Amino acid sequence: DSITDNFTELVHGYELAKKAGLPVKPIYNKNLKLLEEVAPRISREAASANTIVDMLLMNIKESDIETKDFTELSIVQCINEALNRYPFQVRQKPWVIWENSKENDFKFQGNSLLFEHIIFNLMKNALYYIEAANKGEEGKIYIRLEKGHNENRLYFKDTGKGIPEDILPKIFDNFFSKTTHGTGIGLSFCKIAMKQMNGSIKCQSKEGEFAEFVLTFPAI
């Protein structure tokens, strides 16, 4: 777990600095112990918060999304903001290969938070399947854009376990999940959100090799 790992590293770094005689502010042993106990608690609360968010999303219907509040957004800017805000573990950041090209930037009508939630869901699943595949540094997530005359596309590909052919048609169904952290709401919500932005989301995959989500937006 990233929070627990980071707390452990901080405590270890403090102890090393103290042994080396560096000018660090002293921390009482009882407080160090508290820090170690707090980390797993924070992780549990974060997991609980994610579950609550999923439960709220579960009750959202297409009619609940306020399309009148949609504005014209830059896809590049939205992806940059989503990647900056996503809580990556340190080792995971190099896995993401984002072709951040202004030449392929395009505009779409939508809501930035809605789009961010789509990216967060895709990222969460991709990282899970890369970890599950035990590919280590070979695991990658590729994000690229493609501009067209009538429609534009965002490609989100991971080189994790891939999705079996018999499961692929079900992944956007409500409550369908094959991950230990999933509630089966995320991809279903992504489909609803993309539809409300007059777009679509599809997935193509080869088991054992990759899964690629293709998000299509109408050209403005």
C-alpha positions as CSV (number, residue, x, y, z in Angstrom):
1,D,0.0,0.0,0.0
2,S,1.5,3.4,-1.0
3,I,0.5,5.3,2.2
4,T,1.9,2.6,4.5
5,D,5.1,2.3,2.3
6,N,5.7,6.0,2.3
7,F,5.2,6.3,6.1
8,T,7.6,3.4,6.6
9,E,10.2,5.0,4.3
10,L,9.8,8.4,6.2
11,V,10.4,6.7,9.5
12,H,13.3,4.7,8.2
13,G,14.8,7.9,6.7
14,Y,14.5,9.7,10.0
15,E,16.2,6.9,11.8
16,L,19.1,6.9,9.3
17,A,19.5,10.6,9.6
18,K,19.5,10.4,13.4
19,K,22.2,7.7,13.3
20,A,24.3,9.7,10.9
21,G,24.2,12.7,13.3
22,L,22.3,15.0,11.0
23,P,20.5,18.0,12.5
24,V,17.0,16.5,12.5
25,K,14.3,17.5,15.0
26,P,13.9,14.6,17.5
27,I,10.7,12.6,17.5
28,Y,9.8,10.6,20.6
29,N,9.6,6.8,20.2
30,K,5.9,6.8,21.2
31,N,5.2,9.2,18.3
32,L,7.1,7.1,15.9
33,K,5.0,4.1,16.9
34,L,1.9,6.2,16.4
35,L,2.9,7.1,12.9
36,E,3.4,3.4,12.1
37,E,-0.1,2.7,13.4
38,V,-1.7,5.7,11.7
39,A,-0.6,4.7,8.2
40,P,-2.8,1.6,7.8
41,R,-5.7,3.4,9.4
42,I,-5.4,6.2,6.8
43,S,-5.3,3.5,4.0
44,R,-8.5,1.9,5.4
45,E,-10.3,5.2,5.5
46,A,-9.2,6.0,1.9
47,A,-10.6,2.6,0.8
48,S,-13.8,3.3,2.7
49,A,-14.1,6.7,1.0
50,N,-13.7,5.1,-2.4
51,T,-16.4,2.6,-1.6
52,I,-18.8,5.4,-0.6
53,V,-18.0,7.3,-3.8
54,D,-18.8,4.1,-5.8
55,M,-22.1,3.7,-3.8
56,L,-23.1,7.3,-4.7
57,L,-22.2,6.8,-8.4
58,M,-24.3,3.6,-8.3
59,N,-27.4,5.7,-7.9
60,I,-26.5,8.2,-10.6
61,K,-28.5,7.9,-13.8
62,E,-28.0,9.6,-17.2
63,S,-30.7,12.2,-16.3
64,D,-28.8,13.2,-13.2
65,I,-25.8,14.6,-15.1
66,E,-26.3,18.3,-15.7
67,T,-25.3,18.7,-19.3
68,K,-26.3,22.4,-19.2
69,D,-23.2,23.0,-17.1
70,F,-20.9,21.5,-19.7
71,T,-18.2,23.8,-21.1
72,E,-15.6,23.6,-23.9
73,L,-12.5,21.8,-22.6
74,S,-9.0,21.0,-23.8
75,I,-8.4,17.2,-23.7
76,V,-4.6,17.7,-23.2
77,Q,-5.2,20.0,-20.2
78,C,-7.8,17.7,-18.7
79,I,-5.4,14.7,-19.0
80,N,-2.5,16.6,-17.5
81,E,-4.7,17.7,-14.5
82,A,-5.9,14.1,-14.0
83,L,-2.4,12.7,-14.0
84,N,-1.1,15.4,-11.7
85,R,-3.9,14.6,-9.2
86,Y,-3.9,10.8,-9.4
87,P,-2.3,9.2,-6.2
88,F,0.4,7.2,-7.9
89,Q,2.8,5.1,-5.9
90,V,6.4,6.2,-6.6
91,R,7.3,3.1,-8.6
92,Q,4.1,3.5,-10.8
93,K,4.7,6.9,-12.3
94,P,7.3,5.7,-14.9
95,W,4.8,3.2,-16.2
96,V,2.7,5.9,-17.7
97,I,3.7,7.0,-21.2
98,W,1.6,10.0,-22.1
99,E,2.1,11.4,-25.6
100,N,1.4,15.0,-24.6
101,S,1.3,16.6,-28.0
102,K,-0.4,20.0,-28.5
103,E,-0.7,19.1,-32.2
104,N,-3.2,16.4,-31.3
105,D,-5.1,18.4,-28.7
106,F,-8.8,18.8,-29.3
107,K,-11.8,20.4,-27.7
108,F,-14.8,18.6,-26.3
109,Q,-18.0,19.6,-24.5
110,G,-18.0,18.2,-21.0
111,N,-17.3,18.6,-17.3
112,S,-13.7,18.4,-16.0
113,L,-14.5,16.5,-12.9
114,L,-16.6,14.0,-14.8
115,F,-13.7,13.4,-17.2
116,E,-11.2,13.2,-14.4
117,H,-13.3,10.4,-12.8
118,I,-13.2,8.5,-16.1
119,I,-9.4,8.7,-16.2
120,F,-9.1,7.8,-12.5
121,N,-11.2,4.6,-13.1
122,L,-9.2,3.6,-16.2
123,M,-5.9,4.3,-14.3
124,K,-7.0,2.4,-11.2
125,N,-7.9,-0.7,-13.3
126,A,-4.8,-0.5,-15.5
127,L,-2.4,-0.4,-12.5
128,Y,-4.3,-3.2,-10.8
129,Y,-3.9,-5.5,-13.9
130,I,-0.2,-4.6,-14.4
131,E,0.4,-5.5,-10.7
132,A,-1.6,-8.7,-11.1
133,A,0.4,-9.7,-14.1
134,N,3.7,-9.3,-12.2
135,K,5.2,-7.6,-15.2
136,G,7.3,-5.2,-13.0
137,E,8.9,-2.5,-15.1
138,E,7.7,-4.1,-18.3
139,G,4.2,-3.0,-17.4
140,K,3.2,0.2,-19.2
141,I,0.2,2.5,-19.7
142,Y,0.1,4.3,-23.0
143,I,-2.2,7.4,-23.4
144,R,-2.4,9.0,-26.9
145,L,-4.7,11.2,-28.9
146,E,-6.0,11.0,-32.5
147,K,-7.7,13.9,-34.3
148,G,-10.2,13.3,-37.0
149,H,-12.6,15.3,-39.2
150,N,-15.9,14.2,-37.6
151,E,-14.6,12.7,-34.3
152,N,-11.6,12.6,-32.1
153,R,-10.2,9.7,-30.0
154,L,-8.4,9.1,-26.8
155,Y,-6.6,5.7,-26.5
156,F,-5.8,4.4,-23.1
157,K,-3.8,1.1,-23.2
158,D,-2.2,-1.0,-20.5
159,T,0.1,-4.0,-21.0
160,G,-1.3,-5.9,-18.0
161,K,-3.2,-9.2,-18.0
162,G,-5.6,-8.3,-20.7
163,I,-9.3,-9.3,-20.6
164,P,-10.6,-12.7,-21.5
165,E,-12.8,-12.8,-24.7
166,D,-15.8,-14.1,-22.8
167,I,-15.7,-11.3,-20.2
168,L,-15.0,-8.4,-22.6
169,P,-18.7,-7.8,-23.5
170,K,-19.7,-7.6,-19.8
171,I,-17.1,-5.1,-18.5
172,F,-19.4,-2.0,-18.8
173,D,-22.3,-3.8,-17.1
174,N,-23.4,-2.4,-13.7
175,F,-21.9,-4.4,-10.7
176,F,-19.6,-6.5,-12.9
177,S,-16.1,-6.6,-11.5
178,K,-13.1,-9.0,-11.7
179,T,-10.8,-7.0,-9.4
180,T,-10.4,-7.4,-5.6
181,H,-11.0,-3.6,-5.1
182,G,-13.9,-3.2,-7.5
183,T,-17.6,-2.7,-7.0
184,G,-18.5,-3.0,-10.7
185,I,-19.6,0.6,-10.9
186,G,-16.5,2.4,-12.4
187,L,-16.7,1.4,-16.0
188,S,-20.5,1.5,-16.0
189,F,-20.3,5.1,-14.9
190,C,-17.6,5.9,-17.5
191,K,-20.0,4.6,-20.2
192,I,-22.8,6.8,-18.9
193,A,-20.5,9.9,-18.6
194,M,-19.2,9.4,-22.1
195,K,-22.7,9.1,-23.5
196,Q,-23.7,12.3,-21.8
197,M,-20.8,14.0,-23.5
198,N,-22.1,12.7,-26.8
199,G,-19.2,10.3,-27.0
200,S,-18.6,6.6,-26.4
201,I,-16.1,4.2,-24.8
202,K,-15.2,0.8,-26.1
203,C,-12.5,-1.8,-25.2
204,Q,-10.4,-4.1,-27.2
205,S,-8.1,-6.6,-25.6
206,K,-5.9,-9.6,-26.0
207,E,-5.7,-11.9,-22.9
208,G,-2.2,-12.0,-21.5
209,E,-1.0,-9.0,-23.5
210,F,-3.1,-5.8,-23.3
211,A,-6.4,-4.0,-22.8
212,E,-7.1,-0.8,-24.7
213,F,-10.0,1.6,-24.1
214,V,-11.0,3.9,-27.0
215,L,-12.9,7.1,-26.0
216,T,-14.5,8.8,-28.9
217,F,-15.6,12.4,-28.8
218,P,-17.5,14.3,-31.5
219,A,-15.4,17.0,-33.2
220,I,-16.3,20.6,-32.4
